[in-house]
Protein backbone atom coordinates (compact mmCIF):
# COMPACT_ATOMS: atom_id res chain seq x y z
CA UNK A 1 0.00 0.00 0.00
CA UNK A 2 1.38 3.41 -1.00
CA UNK A 3 1.01 6.28 1.44
CA UNK A 4 1.51 10.01 0.96
CA UNK A 5 4.90 9.67 2.66
CA UNK A 6 6.03 7.25 -0.08
CA UNK A 7 5.27 9.68 -2.93
CA UNK A 8 7.96 12.08 -4.11
CA UNK A 9 7.39 15.69 -3.11
CA UNK A 10 6.19 17.84 -5.98
CA UNK A 11 8.69 20.59 -6.71
CA UNK A 12 7.45 24.14 -6.38
CA UNK A 13 6.89 25.76 -9.77
CA UNK A 14 9.71 27.99 -11.01
CA UNK A 15 7.32 30.68 -12.28
CA UNK A 16 4.28 32.08 -10.50
CA UNK A 17 1.15 33.80 -11.78
CA UNK A 18 0.51 37.29 -10.44
CA UNK A 19 -2.38 35.79 -8.47
CA UNK A 20 0.05 33.35 -6.81
CA UNK A 21 2.41 36.18 -5.89
CA UNK A 22 -0.49 38.19 -4.47
CA UNK A 23 -1.45 35.23 -2.31
CA UNK A 24 2.14 34.76 -1.11
CA UNK A 25 2.38 38.45 -0.16
CA UNK A 26 -1.20 38.67 1.16
CA UNK A 27 -2.00 41.51 -1.18
CA UNK A 28 -4.07 42.04 -4.31
CA UNK A 29 -3.28 41.07 -7.89
CA UNK A 30 -3.58 44.77 -8.79
CA UNK A 31 -0.88 45.65 -6.25
CA UNK A 32 1.45 42.96 -7.61
CA UNK A 33 0.80 44.20 -11.17
CA UNK A 34 1.71 47.73 -10.07
CA UNK A 35 4.92 46.40 -8.46
CA UNK A 36 5.83 44.58 -11.68
CA UNK A 37 4.98 47.49 -14.00
CA UNK A 38 6.83 49.90 -11.73
CA UNK A 39 9.98 47.76 -11.83
CA UNK A 40 9.90 46.98 -8.11
CA UNK A 41 9.37 43.26 -8.70
CA UNK A 42 11.13 41.63 -11.69
CA UNK A 43 8.87 39.62 -14.00
CA UNK A 44 8.66 38.36 -17.56
CA UNK A 45 5.92 38.29 -20.17
CA UNK A 46 5.36 34.93 -21.81
CA UNK A 47 3.24 33.64 -24.64
CA UNK A 48 1.41 35.39 -27.42
CA UNK A 49 -0.90 37.18 -25.01
CA UNK A 50 2.01 38.42 -22.89
CA UNK A 51 0.96 36.94 -19.57
CA UNK A 52 3.12 38.01 -16.62
CA UNK A 53 5.15 35.49 -14.64
CA UNK A 54 7.36 36.05 -11.61
CA UNK A 55 10.23 33.66 -11.01
CA UNK A 56 10.09 32.21 -7.49
CA UNK A 57 13.76 33.11 -6.91
CA UNK A 58 13.03 36.75 -7.85
CA UNK A 59 10.10 36.81 -5.43
CA UNK A 60 12.29 35.43 -2.63
CA UNK A 61 14.97 38.04 -3.42
CA UNK A 62 12.30 40.76 -3.37
CA UNK A 63 11.11 39.58 0.05
CA UNK A 64 14.67 39.56 1.44
CA UNK A 65 15.23 43.08 0.07
CA UNK A 66 11.96 44.21 1.67
CA UNK A 67 13.15 42.88 5.04
CA UNK A 68 16.44 44.76 4.64
CA UNK A 69 14.72 48.00 3.66
CA UNK A 70 12.18 47.66 6.47
CA UNK A 71 14.90 47.09 9.05
CA UNK A 72 16.72 50.21 7.82
CA UNK A 73 13.48 52.20 8.01
CA UNK A 74 12.81 50.99 11.56
CA UNK A 75 16.33 52.01 12.64
CA UNK A 76 15.89 55.44 11.05
CA UNK A 77 12.40 55.91 12.51
CA UNK A 78 12.40 54.65 16.10
CA UNK A 79 9.07 53.86 17.69
CA UNK A 80 7.69 56.78 19.66
CA UNK A 81 8.90 59.53 17.35
CA UNK A 82 6.44 62.14 16.17
CA UNK A 83 6.21 60.73 12.62
CA UNK A 84 3.19 58.45 12.34
CA UNK A 85 3.33 55.23 10.35
CA UNK A 86 0.81 55.68 7.50
CA UNK A 87 0.06 51.92 7.46
CA UNK A 88 -1.43 51.88 10.95
PyMOL commands that set and color helices and strands:
alter all, ss='L'
color gray80, all
select helices_A, chain A and resi 4-6+18-25+29-37+56-76
alter helices_A, ss='H'
color red, helices_A
select strands_A, chain A and resi 15-16+44-46+51-55
alter strands_A, ss='S'
color yellow, strands_A
deselect
rebuild
show_as cartoon
